[in-house]
Amino acid sequence: MIHFMNYITLDNLDLGKTAKVIAINNKGSIRRRLLDIGIVPDSLIKAVFKSPFNDPIAYEIKNATIAIRKKDSKEIVVEVI
């Protein structure tokens, strides 16, 4: 029996939930920045705060809190754990 993983894009991660990064589909300099701050495959990321209009969203990654614009977080695939 095949089980499908619970994959979503990062912008859909509920507050307080943690996920494992599966893929980073961003291109160009934003991809490099995301990799530099530790958003790499298999890293854990947690949604911690949404701004009033849900853009940007703050995430905790490796004991740091970072804000990512919704258009960029839509390109990051995660698995909710």
PyMOL Python script that loads the backbone (N, CA, C, O; Angstrom):
from pymol import cmd

cmd.read_pdbstr("""\
ATOM      1  N   MET A   1       0.839  -1.180   0.000  1.00  0.00           N
ATOM      2  CA  MET A   1       0.000   0.000   0.000  1.00  0.00           C
ATOM      3  C   MET A   1       0.882   1.240   0.000  1.00  0.00           C
ATOM      4  O   MET A   1       1.844   1.321   0.763  1.00  0.00           O
ATOM      5  N   ILE A   2       0.560   2.196  -0.845  1.00  0.00           N
ATOM      6  CA  ILE A   2       1.334   3.430  -0.950  1.00  0.00           C
ATOM      7  C   ILE A   2       0.662   4.512  -0.102  1.00  0.00           C
ATOM      8  O   ILE A   2      -0.546   4.730  -0.198  1.00  0.00           O
ATOM      9  N   HIS A   3       1.461   5.181   0.725  1.00  0.00           N
ATOM     10  CA  HIS A   3       0.963   6.294   1.531  1.00  0.00           C
ATOM     11  C   HIS A   3       1.489   7.588   0.929  1.00  0.00           C
ATOM     12  O   HIS A   3       2.683   7.726   0.663  1.00  0.00           O
ATOM     13  N   PHE A   4       0.581   8.532   0.718  1.00  0.00           N
ATOM     14  CA  PHE A   4       0.995   9.830   0.214  1.00  0.00           C
ATOM     15  C   PHE A   4       1.344  10.723   1.386  1.00  0.00           C
ATOM     16  O   PHE A   4       0.603  10.807   2.365  1.00  0.00           O
ATOM     17  N   MET A   5       2.465  11.379   1.275  1.00  0.00           N
ATOM     18  CA  MET A   5       2.916  12.264   2.337  1.00  0.00           C
ATOM     19  C   MET A   5       2.043  13.506   2.385  1.00  0.00           C
ATOM     20  O   MET A   5       1.364  13.846   1.416  1.00  0.00           O
ATOM     21  N   ASN A   6       2.073  14.162   3.502  1.00  0.00           N
ATOM     22  CA  ASN A   6       1.300  15.374   3.721  1.00  0.00           C
ATOM     23  C   ASN A   6       2.118  16.580   3.251  1.00  0.00           C
ATOM     24  O   ASN A   6       2.585  17.373   4.068  1.00  0.00           O
ATOM     25  N   TYR A   7       2.286  16.714   1.947  1.00  0.00           N
ATOM     26  CA  TYR A   7       3.081  17.803   1.383  1.00  0.00           C
ATOM     27  C   TYR A   7       2.203  19.018   1.125  1.00  0.00           C
ATOM     28  O   TYR A   7       1.104  18.906   0.582  1.00  0.00           O
ATOM     29  N   ILE A   8       2.708  20.184   1.526  1.00  0.00           N
ATOM     30  CA  ILE A   8       2.051  21.454   1.254  1.00  0.00           C
ATOM     31  C   ILE A   8       3.134  22.472   0.927  1.00  0.00           C
ATOM     32  O   ILE A   8       4.324  22.187   1.064  1.00  0.00           O
ATOM     33  N   THR A   9       2.726  23.645   0.500  1.00  0.00           N
ATOM     34  CA  THR A   9       3.712  24.716   0.355  1.00  0.00           C
ATOM     35  C   THR A   9       3.804  25.445   1.694  1.00  0.00           C
ATOM     36  O   THR A   9       2.851  25.459   2.473  1.00  0.00           O
ATOM     37  N   LEU A  10       4.939  26.035   1.944  1.00  0.00           N
ATOM     38  CA  LEU A  10       5.223  26.640   3.244  1.00  0.00           C
ATOM     39  C   LEU A  10       4.204  27.705   3.627  1.00  0.00           C
ATOM     40  O   LEU A  10       3.894  27.852   4.809  1.00  0.00           O
ATOM     41  N   ASP A  11       3.678  28.447   2.666  1.00  0.00           N
ATOM     42  CA  ASP A  11       2.704  29.496   2.989  1.00  0.00           C
ATOM     43  C   ASP A  11       1.419  28.941   3.582  1.00  0.00           C
ATOM     44  O   ASP A  11       0.646  29.695   4.174  1.00  0.00           O
ATOM     45  N   ASN A  12       1.167  27.640   3.441  1.00  0.00           N
ATOM     46  CA  ASN A  12      -0.034  27.005   3.985  1.00  0.00           C
ATOM     47  C   ASN A  12       0.184  26.325   5.333  1.00  0.00           C
ATOM     48  O   ASN A  12      -0.734  25.707   5.873  1.00  0.00           O
ATOM     49  N   LEU A  13       1.383  26.434   5.874  1.00  0.00           N
ATOM     50  CA  LEU A  13       1.677  25.826   7.173  1.00  0.00           C
ATOM     51  C   LEU A  13       0.979  26.612   8.278  1.00  0.00           C
ATOM     52  O   LEU A  13       1.163  27.824   8.392  1.00  0.00           O
ATOM     53  N   ASP A  14       0.178  25.923   9.094  1.00  0.00           N
ATOM     54  CA  ASP A  14      -0.549  26.571  10.182  1.00  0.00           C
ATOM     55  C   ASP A  14       0.407  27.057  11.261  1.00  0.00           C
ATOM     56  O   ASP A  14       1.458  26.460  11.494  1.00  0.00           O
ATOM     57  N   LEU A  15       0.024  28.154  11.918  1.00  0.00           N
ATOM     58  CA  LEU A  15       0.826  28.679  13.021  1.00  0.00           C
ATOM     59  C   LEU A  15       1.012  27.620  14.092  1.00  0.00           C
ATOM     60  O   LEU A  15       0.079  26.893  14.435  1.00  0.00           O
ATOM     61  N   GLY A  16       2.217  27.542  14.611  1.00  0.00           N
ATOM     62  CA  GLY A  16       2.533  26.582  15.654  1.00  0.00           C
ATOM     63  C   GLY A  16       2.906  25.203  15.149  1.00  0.00           C
ATOM     64  O   GLY A  16       3.361  24.365  15.927  1.00  0.00           O
ATOM     65  N   LYS A  17       2.725  24.955  13.879  1.00  0.00           N
ATOM     66  CA  LYS A  17       3.047  23.650  13.298  1.00  0.00           C
ATOM     67  C   LYS A  17       4.484  23.639  12.791  1.00  0.00           C
ATOM     68  O   LYS A  17       5.029  24.667  12.390  1.00  0.00           O
ATOM     69  N   THR A  18       5.077  22.462  12.820  1.00  0.00           N
ATOM     70  CA  THR A  18       6.438  22.264  12.334  1.00  0.00           C
ATOM     71  C   THR A  18       6.396  21.381  11.103  1.00  0.00           C
ATOM     72  O   THR A  18       5.562  20.482  10.991  1.00  0.00           O
ATOM     73  N   ALA A  19       7.311  21.652  10.179  1.00  0.00           N
ATOM     74  CA  ALA A  19       7.370  20.869   8.945  1.00  0.00           C
ATOM     75  C   ALA A  19       8.827  20.631   8.563  1.00  0.00           C
ATOM     76  O   ALA A  19       9.734  21.344   8.993  1.00  0.00           O
ATOM     77  N   LYS A  20       9.016  19.603   7.740  1.00  0.00           N
ATOM     78  CA  LYS A  20      10.336  19.300   7.191  1.00  0.00           C
ATOM     79  C   LYS A  20      10.369  19.807   5.753  1.00  0.00           C
ATOM     80  O   LYS A  20       9.448  19.556   4.976  1.00  0.00           O
ATOM     81  N   VAL A  21      11.430  20.517   5.410  1.00  0.00           N
ATOM     82  CA  VAL A  21      11.576  21.047   4.055  1.00  0.00           C
ATOM     83  C   VAL A  21      11.847  19.885   3.098  1.00  0.00           C
ATOM     84  O   VAL A  21      12.740  19.070   3.331  1.00  0.00           O
ATOM     85  N   ILE A  22      11.067  19.822   2.023  1.00  0.00           N
ATOM     86  CA  ILE A  22      11.209  18.779   1.013  1.00  0.00           C
ATOM     87  C   ILE A  22      11.925  19.329  -0.218  1.00  0.00           C
ATOM     88  O   ILE A  22      12.849  18.700  -0.735  1.00  0.00           O
ATOM     89  N   ALA A  23      11.500  20.503  -0.687  1.00  0.00           N
ATOM     90  CA  ALA A  23      12.092  21.075  -1.898  1.00  0.00           C
ATOM     91  C   ALA A  23      12.011  22.592  -1.865  1.00  0.00           C
ATOM     92  O   ALA A  23      11.052  23.166  -1.349  1.00  0.00           O
ATOM     93  N   ILE A  24      13.033  23.234  -2.424  1.00  0.00           N
ATOM     94  CA  ILE A  24      13.068  24.680  -2.576  1.00  0.00           C
ATOM     95  C   ILE A  24      13.032  24.960  -4.071  1.00  0.00           C
ATOM     96  O   ILE A  24      14.015  24.728  -4.775  1.00  0.00           O
ATOM     97  N   ASN A  25      11.902  25.459  -4.554  1.00  0.00           N
ATOM     98  CA  ASN A  25      11.728  25.673  -5.991  1.00  0.00           C
ATOM     99  C   ASN A  25      11.971  27.116  -6.412  1.00  0.00           C
ATOM    100  O   ASN A  25      11.742  27.472  -7.569  1.00  0.00           O
ATOM    101  N   ASN A  26      12.436  27.957  -5.476  1.00  0.00           N
ATOM    102  CA  ASN A  26      12.731  29.349  -5.798  1.00  0.00           C
ATOM    103  C   ASN A  26      13.918  29.418  -6.750  1.00  0.00           C
ATOM    104  O   ASN A  26      14.739  28.502  -6.809  1.00  0.00           O
ATOM    105  N   LYS A  27      13.994  30.501  -7.483  1.00  0.00           N
ATOM    106  CA  LYS A  27      15.090  30.703  -8.438  1.00  0.00           C
ATOM    107  C   LYS A  27      15.895  31.947  -8.069  1.00  0.00           C
ATOM    108  O   LYS A  27      15.421  32.810  -7.329  1.00  0.00           O
ATOM    109  N   GLY A  28      17.083  32.026  -8.579  1.00  0.00           N
ATOM    110  CA  GLY A  28      17.897  33.228  -8.467  1.00  0.00           C
ATOM    111  C   GLY A  28      18.411  33.530  -7.077  1.00  0.00           C
ATOM    112  O   GLY A  28      18.712  32.628  -6.295  1.00  0.00           O
ATOM    113  N   SER A  29      18.507  34.831  -6.782  1.00  0.00           N
ATOM    114  CA  SER A  29      19.130  35.265  -5.533  1.00  0.00           C
ATOM    115  C   SER A  29      18.303  34.893  -4.308  1.00  0.00           C
ATOM    116  O   SER A  29      18.871  34.651  -3.243  1.00  0.00           O
ATOM    117  N   ILE A  30      16.987  34.839  -4.427  1.00  0.00           N
ATOM    118  CA  ILE A  30      16.183  34.452  -3.265  1.00  0.00           C
ATOM    119  C   ILE A  30      16.469  33.006  -2.878  1.00  0.00           C
ATOM    120  O   ILE A  30      16.478  32.673  -1.692  1.00  0.00           O
ATOM    121  N   ARG A  31      16.699  32.153  -3.855  1.00  0.00           N
ATOM    122  CA  ARG A  31      17.046  30.751  -3.550  1.00  0.00           C
ATOM    123  C   ARG A  31      18.341  30.696  -2.744  1.00  0.00           C
ATOM    124  O   ARG A  31      18.428  29.980  -1.747  1.00  0.00           O
ATOM    125  N   ARG A  32      19.330  31.446  -3.174  1.00  0.00           N
ATOM    126  CA  ARG A  32      20.617  31.475  -2.473  1.00  0.00           C
ATOM    127  C   ARG A  32      20.439  31.984  -1.051  1.00  0.00           C
ATOM    128  O   ARG A  32      21.031  31.433  -0.123  1.00  0.00           O
ATOM    129  N   ARG A  33      19.633  33.027  -0.861  1.00  0.00           N
ATOM    130  CA  ARG A  33      19.399  33.577   0.479  1.00  0.00           C
ATOM    131  C   ARG A  33      18.723  32.550   1.381  1.00  0.00           C
ATOM    132  O   ARG A  33      19.102  32.384   2.541  1.00  0.00           O
ATOM    133  N   LEU A  34      17.721  31.864   0.839  1.00  0.00           N
ATOM    134  CA  LEU A  34      17.024  30.847   1.636  1.00  0.00           C
ATOM    135  C   LEU A  34      17.974  29.731   2.060  1.00  0.00           C
ATOM    136  O   LEU A  34      17.949  29.287   3.208  1.00  0.00           O
ATOM    137  N   LEU A  35      18.798  29.290   1.141  1.00  0.00           N
ATOM    138  CA  LEU A  35      19.777  28.250   1.468  1.00  0.00           C
ATOM    139  C   LEU A  35      20.769  28.754   2.510  1.00  0.00           C
ATOM    140  O   LEU A  35      21.138  28.019   3.427  1.00  0.00           O
ATOM    141  N   ASP A  36      21.204  30.012   2.371  1.00  0.00           N
ATOM    142  CA  ASP A  36      22.170  30.591   3.304  1.00  0.00           C
ATOM    143  C   ASP A  36      21.635  30.690   4.730  1.00  0.00           C
ATOM    144  O   ASP A  36      22.399  30.572   5.688  1.00  0.00           O
ATOM    145  N   ILE A  37      20.320  30.908   4.876  1.00  0.00           N
ATOM    146  CA  ILE A  37      19.768  31.029   6.226  1.00  0.00           C
ATOM    147  C   ILE A  37      19.336  29.686   6.805  1.00  0.00           C
ATOM    148  O   ILE A  37      18.798  29.626   7.910  1.00  0.00           O
ATOM    149  N   GLY A  38      19.571  28.620   6.063  1.00  0.00           N
ATOM    150  CA  GLY A  38      19.336  27.281   6.601  1.00  0.00           C
ATOM    151  C   GLY A  38      18.099  26.572   6.106  1.00  0.00           C
ATOM    152  O   GLY A  38      17.772  25.487   6.586  1.00  0.00           O
ATOM    153  N   ILE A  39      17.403  27.169   5.148  1.00  0.00           N
ATOM    154  CA  ILE A  39      16.246  26.475   4.577  1.00  0.00           C
ATOM    155  C   ILE A  39      16.761  25.575   3.465  1.00  0.00           C
ATOM    156  O   ILE A  39      16.893  25.972   2.308  1.00  0.00           O
ATOM    157  N   VAL A  40      17.045  24.355   3.870  1.00  0.00           N
ATOM    158  CA  VAL A  40      17.594  23.347   2.971  1.00  0.00           C
ATOM    159  C   VAL A  40      16.767  22.076   3.129  1.00  0.00           C
ATOM    160  O   VAL A  40      16.102  21.911   4.152  1.00  0.00           O
ATOM    161  N   PRO A  41      16.785  21.177   2.157  1.00  0.00           N
ATOM    162  CA  PRO A  41      16.028  19.924   2.300  1.00  0.00           C
ATOM    163  C   PRO A  41      16.354  19.216   3.611  1.00  0.00           C
ATOM    164  O   PRO A  41      17.511  19.148   4.027  1.00  0.00           O
ATOM    165  N   ASP A  42      15.316  18.692   4.248  1.00  0.00           N
ATOM    166  CA  ASP A  42      15.362  17.966   5.515  1.00  0.00           C
ATOM    167  C   ASP A  42      15.485  18.845   6.751  1.00  0.00           C
ATOM    168  O   ASP A  42      15.484  18.323   7.866  1.00  0.00           O
ATOM    169  N   SER A  43      15.594  20.178   6.592  1.00  0.00           N
ATOM    170  CA  SER A  43      15.621  21.041   7.768  1.00  0.00           C
ATOM    171  C   SER A  43      14.204  21.223   8.290  1.00  0.00           C
ATOM    172  O   SER A  43      13.236  21.086   7.542  1.00  0.00           O
ATOM    173  N   LEU A  44      14.086  21.532   9.577  1.00  0.00           N
ATOM    174  CA  LEU A  44      12.785  21.743  10.196  1.00  0.00           C
ATOM    175  C   LEU A  44      12.476  23.228  10.264  1.00  0.00           C
ATOM    176  O   LEU A  44      13.362  24.046  10.513  1.00  0.00           O
ATOM    177  N   ILE A  45      11.212  23.572  10.041  1.00  0.00           N
ATOM    178  CA  ILE A  45      10.781  24.963  10.043  1.00  0.00           C
ATOM    179  C   ILE A  45       9.422  25.037  10.714  1.00  0.00           C
ATOM    180  O   ILE A  45       8.587  24.150  10.532  1.00  0.00           O
ATOM    181  N   LYS A  46       9.193  26.100  11.495  1.00  0.00           N
ATOM    182  CA  LYS A  46       7.946  26.255  12.242  1.00  0.00           C
ATOM    183  C   LYS A  46       7.355  27.630  11.963  1.00  0.00           C
ATOM    184  O   LYS A  46       8.066  28.634  12.014  1.00  0.00           O
ATOM    185  N   ALA A  47       6.066  27.680  11.671  1.00  0.00           N
ATOM    186  CA  ALA A  47       5.365  28.957  11.469  1.00  0.00           C
ATOM    187  C   ALA A  47       5.070  29.550  12.848  1.00  0.00           C
ATOM    188  O   ALA A  47       4.442  28.900  13.685  1.00  0.00           O
ATOM    189  N   VAL A  48       5.524  30.786  13.084  1.00  0.00           N
ATOM    190  CA  VAL A  48       5.365  31.358  14.418  1.00  0.00           C
ATOM    191  C   VAL A  48       4.529  32.634  14.462  1.00  0.00           C
ATOM    192  O   VAL A  48       3.991  32.964  15.519  1.00  0.00           O
ATOM    193  N   PHE A  49       4.401  33.362  13.356  1.00  0.00           N
ATOM    194  CA  PHE A  49       3.663  34.624  13.392  1.00  0.00           C
ATOM    195  C   PHE A  49       3.258  35.034  11.988  1.00  0.00           C
ATOM    196  O   PHE A  49       4.038  34.909  11.044  1.00  0.00           O
ATOM    197  N   LYS A  50       2.029  35.527  11.858  1.00  0.00           N
ATOM    198  CA  LYS A  50       1.573  36.072  10.582  1.00  0.00           C
ATOM    199  C   LYS A  50       1.321  37.558  10.764  1.00  0.00           C
ATOM    200  O   LYS A  50       0.751  37.972  11.773  1.00  0.00           O
ATOM    201  N   SER A  51       1.733  38.353   9.808  1.00  0.00           N
ATOM    202  CA  SER A  51       1.459  39.784   9.858  1.00  0.00           C
ATOM    203  C   SER A  51      -0.038  40.006   9.622  1.00  0.00           C
ATOM    204  O   SER A  51      -0.738  39.074   9.226  1.00  0.00           O
ATOM    205  N   PRO A  52      -0.535  41.216   9.856  1.00  0.00           N
ATOM    206  CA  PRO A  52      -1.979  41.463   9.732  1.00  0.00           C
ATOM    207  C   PRO A  52      -2.594  41.032   8.402  1.00  0.00           C
ATOM    208  O   PRO A  52      -3.747  40.599   8.380  1.00  0.00           O
ATOM    209  N   PHE A  53      -1.875  41.134   7.315  1.00  0.00           N
ATOM    210  CA  PHE A  53      -2.398  40.730   6.014  1.00  0.00           C
ATOM    211  C   PHE A  53      -1.801  39.410   5.534  1.00  0.00           C
ATOM    212  O   PHE A  53      -1.859  39.085   4.349  1.00  0.00           O
ATOM    213  N   ASN A  54      -1.223  38.650   6.478  1.00  0.00           N
ATOM    214  CA  ASN A  54      -0.605  37.341   6.202  1.00  0.00           C
ATOM    215  C   ASN A  54       0.570  37.411   5.240  1.00  0.00           C
ATOM    216  O   ASN A  54       0.895  36.415   4.594  1.00  0.00           O
ATOM    217  N   ASP A  55       1.198  38.545   5.136  1.00  0.00           N
ATOM    218  CA  ASP A  55       2.366  38.673   4.267  1.00  0.00           C
ATOM    219  C   ASP A  55       3.258  39.786   4.789  1.00  0.00           C
ATOM    220  O   ASP A  55       2.853  40.947   4.737  1.00  0.00           O
ATOM    221  N   PRO A  56       4.447  39.492   5.288  1.00  0.00           N
ATOM    222  CA  PRO A  56       5.118  38.200   5.312  1.00  0.00           C
ATOM    223  C   PRO A  56       4.673  37.350   6.504  1.00  0.00           C
ATOM    224  O   PRO A  56       3.878  37.774   7.343  1.00  0.00           O
ATOM    225  N   ILE A  57       5.215  36.144   6.540  1.00  0.00           N
ATOM    226  CA  ILE A  57       4.983  35.218   7.641  1.00  0.00           C
ATOM    227  C   ILE A  57       6.334  34.941   8.296  1.00  0.00           C
ATOM    228  O   ILE A  57       7.337  34.750   7.608  1.00  0.00           O
ATOM    229  N   ALA A  58       6.355  34.921   9.631  1.00  0.00           N
ATOM    230  CA  ALA A  58       7.600  34.656  10.360  1.00  0.00           C
ATOM    231  C   ALA A  58       7.702  33.165  10.656  1.00  0.00           C
ATOM    232  O   ALA A  58       6.737  32.523  11.069  1.00  0.00           O
ATOM    233  N   TYR A  59       8.892  32.642  10.434  1.00  0.00           N
ATOM    234  CA  TYR A  59       9.171  31.218  10.666  1.00  0.00           C
ATOM    235  C   TYR A  59      10.389  31.087  11.559  1.00  0.00           C
ATOM    236  O   TYR A  59      11.289  31.926  11.537  1.00  0.00           O
ATOM    237  N   GLU A  60      10.401  30.023  12.345  1.00  0.00           N
ATOM    238  CA  GLU A  60      11.569  29.707  13.165  1.00  0.00           C
ATOM    239  C   GLU A  60      12.334  28.595  12.468  1.00  0.00           C
ATOM    240  O   GLU A  60      11.785  27.542  12.147  1.00  0.00           O
ATOM    241  N   ILE A  61      13.608  28.853  12.243  1.00  0.00           N
ATOM    242  CA  ILE A  61      14.474  27.859  11.619  1.00  0.00           C
ATOM    243  C   ILE A  61      15.824  27.929  12.322  1.00  0.00           C
ATOM    244  O   ILE A  61      16.446  28.989  12.391  1.00  0.00           O
ATOM    245  N   LYS A  62      16.258  26.812  12.830  1.00  0.00           N
ATOM    246  CA  LYS A  62      17.556  26.723  13.521  1.00  0.00           C
ATOM    247  C   LYS A  62      17.720  27.821  14.577  1.00  0.00           C
ATOM    248  O   LYS A  62      18.734  28.517  14.605  1.00  0.00           O
ATOM    249  N   ASN A  63      16.720  27.967  15.436  1.00  0.00           N
ATOM    250  CA  ASN A  63      16.737  28.920  16.555  1.00  0.00           C
ATOM    251  C   ASN A  63      16.794  30.378  16.128  1.00  0.00           C
ATOM    252  O   ASN A  63      17.190  31.231  16.922  1.00  0.00           O
ATOM    253  N   ALA A  64      16.414  30.680  14.916  1.00  0.00           N
ATOM    254  CA  ALA A  64      16.319  32.060  14.448  1.00  0.00           C
ATOM    255  C   ALA A  64      14.921  32.269  13.875  1.00  0.00           C
ATOM    256  O   ALA A  64      14.318  31.342  13.334  1.00  0.00           O
ATOM    257  N   THR A  65      14.418  33.478  13.997  1.00  0.00           N
ATOM    258  CA  THR A  65      13.120  33.807  13.425  1.00  0.00           C
ATOM    259  C   THR A  65      13.344  34.675  12.198  1.00  0.00           C
ATOM    260  O   THR A  65      14.031  35.694  12.256  1.00  0.00           O
ATOM    261  N   ILE A  66      12.751  34.252  11.082  1.00  0.00           N
ATOM    262  CA  ILE A  66      12.906  34.982   9.834  1.00  0.00           C
ATOM    263  C   ILE A  66      11.537  35.215   9.209  1.00  0.00           C
ATOM    264  O   ILE A  66      10.618  34.418   9.397  1.00  0.00           O
ATOM    265  N   ALA A  67      11.407  36.296   8.475  1.00  0.00           N
ATOM    266  CA  ALA A  67      10.155  36.590   7.771  1.00  0.00           C
ATOM    267  C   ALA A  67      10.365  36.306   6.289  1.00  0.00           C
ATOM    268  O   ALA A  67      11.366  36.709   5.696  1.00  0.00           O
ATOM    269  N   ILE A  68       9.403  35.605   5.708  1.00  0.00           N
ATOM    270  CA  ILE A  68       9.479  35.268   4.280  1.00  0.00           C
ATOM    271  C   ILE A  68       8.193  35.738   3.617  1.00  0.00           C
ATOM    272  O   ILE A  68       7.093  35.480   4.106  1.00  0.00           O
ATOM    273  N   ARG A  69       8.351  36.431   2.498  1.00  0.00           N
ATOM    274  CA  ARG A  69       7.181  36.890   1.742  1.00  0.00           C
ATOM    275  C   ARG A  69       6.399  35.694   1.231  1.00  0.00           C
ATOM    276  O   ARG A  69       6.961  34.638   0.943  1.00  0.00           O
ATOM    277  N   LYS A  70       5.099  35.881   1.125  1.00  0.00           N
ATOM    278  CA  LYS A  70       4.210  34.798   0.702  1.00  0.00           C
ATOM    279  C   LYS A  70       4.589  34.286  -0.685  1.00  0.00           C
ATOM    280  O   LYS A  70       4.568  33.078  -0.923  1.00  0.00           O
ATOM    281  N   LYS A  71       4.935  35.190  -1.604  1.00  0.00           N
ATOM    282  CA  LYS A  71       5.283  34.749  -2.962  1.00  0.00           C
ATOM    283  C   LYS A  71       6.513  33.847  -2.958  1.00  0.00           C
ATOM    284  O   LYS A  71       6.657  32.990  -3.830  1.00  0.00           O
ATOM    285  N   ASP A  72       7.389  34.031  -1.993  1.00  0.00           N
ATOM    286  CA  ASP A  72       8.580  33.175  -1.890  1.00  0.00           C
ATOM    287  C   ASP A  72       8.274  31.880  -1.142  1.00  0.00           C
ATOM    288  O   ASP A  72       8.787  30.820  -1.500  1.00  0.00           O
ATOM    289  N   SER A  73       7.445  31.961  -0.111  1.00  0.00           N
ATOM    290  CA  SER A  73       7.127  30.744   0.651  1.00  0.00           C
ATOM    291  C   SER A  73       6.237  29.789  -0.144  1.00  0.00           C
ATOM    292  O   SER A  73       6.171  28.602   0.175  1.00  0.00           O
ATOM    293  N   LYS A  74       5.557  30.289  -1.168  1.00  0.00           N
ATOM    294  CA  LYS A  74       4.737  29.416  -2.028  1.00  0.00           C
ATOM    295  C   LYS A  74       5.592  28.477  -2.859  1.00  0.00           C
ATOM    296  O   LYS A  74       5.080  27.499  -3.404  1.00  0.00           O
ATOM    297  N   GLU A  75       6.880  28.755  -2.966  1.00  0.00           N
ATOM    298  CA  GLU A  75       7.794  27.943  -3.767  1.00  0.00           C
ATOM    299  C   GLU A  75       8.551  26.900  -2.941  1.00  0.00           C
ATOM    300  O   GLU A  75       9.386  26.167  -3.472  1.00  0.00           O
ATOM    301  N   ILE A  76       8.256  26.839  -1.645  1.00  0.00           N
ATOM    302  CA  ILE A  76       8.946  25.897  -0.759  1.00  0.00           C
ATOM    303  C   ILE A  76       7.963  24.784  -0.382  1.00  0.00           C
ATOM    304  O   ILE A  76       6.910  25.054   0.196  1.00  0.00           O
ATOM    305  N   VAL A  77       8.302  23.553  -0.705  1.00  0.00           N
ATOM    306  CA  VAL A  77       7.458  22.404  -0.401  1.00  0.00           C
ATOM    307  C   VAL A  77       7.921  21.789   0.916  1.00  0.00           C
ATOM    308  O   VAL A  77       9.109  21.546   1.125  1.00  0.00           O
ATOM    309  N   VAL A  78       6.949  21.543   1.800  1.00  0.00           N
ATOM    310  CA  VAL A  78       7.264  20.978   3.111  1.00  0.00           C
ATOM    311  C   VAL A  78       6.344  19.801   3.413  1.00  0.00           C
ATOM    312  O   VAL A  78       5.292  19.632   2.797  1.00  0.00           O
ATOM    313  N   GLU A  79       6.770  19.002   4.370  1.00  0.00           N
ATOM    314  CA  GLU A  79       5.956  17.897   4.879  1.00  0.00           C
ATOM    315  C   GLU A  79       5.628  18.189   6.328  1.00  0.00           C
ATOM    316  O   GLU A  79       6.536  18.303   7.152  1.00  0.00           O
ATOM    317  N   VAL A  80       4.361  18.313   6.657  1.00  0.00           N
ATOM    318  CA  VAL A  80       3.950  18.578   8.023  1.00  0.00           C
ATOM    319  C   VAL A  80       4.279  17.377   8.887  1.00  0.00           C
ATOM    320  O   VAL A  80       4.005  16.233   8.523  1.00  0.00           O
ATOM    321  N   ILE A  81       4.880  17.659  10.055  1.00  0.00           N
ATOM    322  CA  ILE A  81       5.231  16.556  10.975  1.00  0.00           C
ATOM    323  C   ILE A  81       4.518  16.737  12.304  1.00  0.00           C
ATOM    324  O   ILE A  81       4.681  15.918  13.208  1.00  0.00           O
TER     325      ILE A  81
END
""", "prot")
cmd.dss("prot")
cmd.show_as("cartoon", "prot")
cmd.util.cbc("prot")
cmd.orient("prot")
